[in-house]
Amino acid sequence: MKVHEYQAKALLREFGVAVPKGDVADTPAQAKEIAQRLGGRTVVKAQVHAGGRGKGGGIKLADDPAGAEAAAKQILGMMLKTPQTPPEGIKVRTVLVEEASAIDRELYLSMTLDRGRSTHVVMASQAGGMDIEDVAAKTPEKIVREWTHPAIGLTDFQARRLAFGLGLAGDQFRQGVALIKALFALYLAKDCSLAEINPLVVTKDGRVFALDAKLDFDDNALFRHKELVELRDVHEEAPLDVEASKYGLNYIKLDGNVGCMVNGAGLAMATMDIVKIAGGEPANFLDVGGGASPEQIENAFRIISSDPSVKAIFINVFGGILRVDRLAEGIIAAVRKLGLTLPVVLRAEGTNVELGKKMLAESGLALTMADDMGDGARKAVAFAKGQK
């Protein structure tokens, strides 16, 4: 789950990470009032779940409260387009109004899980304000990395080594060490999958603080954090993704025309691969989970079929926890209730597979059975292309 910059900064403040003074507004009048409270120059920043906002016109500098109000009028309601948004952009509903900072240097700091080493990694670089992917690809030596011990966490000497790597000295070094340790405490306490500050700035008057902040949270840990769930902004998510989450379905919209319904994330990835090998393009990733109920299967069908780009549905299930007869029950109920007219190809193996296939054969529904994954993918792709 992602949150807005202003929400991330509120969490950073709780853990003692220094951030600029500011507040959020959803009207130009509120932006003006906040700028008056802050005094002096301010920055008005669009709040959307995407980077590159400045290049898209979503960040503007204001010299006075009237300028902040004018900037908010321009930004609020706009369809902001960046390399990280959908082609049509994202509508801006709120702005963050912050004090402007006299920046001396821009740095980079982040922490995430290194799956290869099965532990957390903290990364720091003096090349802040840039796409860290480009820095990693072209000048990897500019990134300092510290891998933490799973039980001990980030040690003091590692925090100091990272601060040295950022080129900090004197009082700025002490500020940097404290900030790194505080951010890591937040990262662990809130079950983050990513905590990123880009840029981390050093101001001309010697302060070190997070000018921008991005926090992503592990969805599987949200049951421990009701306070984070309340921060979710469904306007920033694809409507079908939001609908799927209501029923415990793992769904991601893609650009193809073959709808995929699968149980298990690994099998879902393999299914998408084999659809591509068969010459097609998957329209979605949809994992109904190991113990899907007939109701979940029905909702999965409804969500897939409501995507106008889907021309055929490929169901690829291994019946372990989800028995094939239970799957068949859900398919029959869903197709009848929804009046589904799309071609449906089914490949199923596992527990009660013969019973499940018998139920489907006797249902009278126009379902196409597949012998294996490859056969199912080829048939689904052919249907999607209008072939028999």
PyMOL commands that set and color helices and strands:
alter all, ss='L'
color gray80, all
select helices_A, chain A and resi 5-14+28-38+65-75+132-138+140-142+156-165+170-189+219-224+226-229+234-236+239-245+265-277+294-305+324-338+353-361+373-384
alter helices_A, ss='H'
color red, helices_A
select strands_A, chain A and resi 22-25+42-46+59-62+79-80+90-91+95-99+103-114+119-125+143-147+192-203+208-210+214-217+250-253+258-262+284-287+312-319+344-350+367-369
alter strands_A, ss='S'
color yellow, strands_A
deselect
rebuild
show_as cartoon
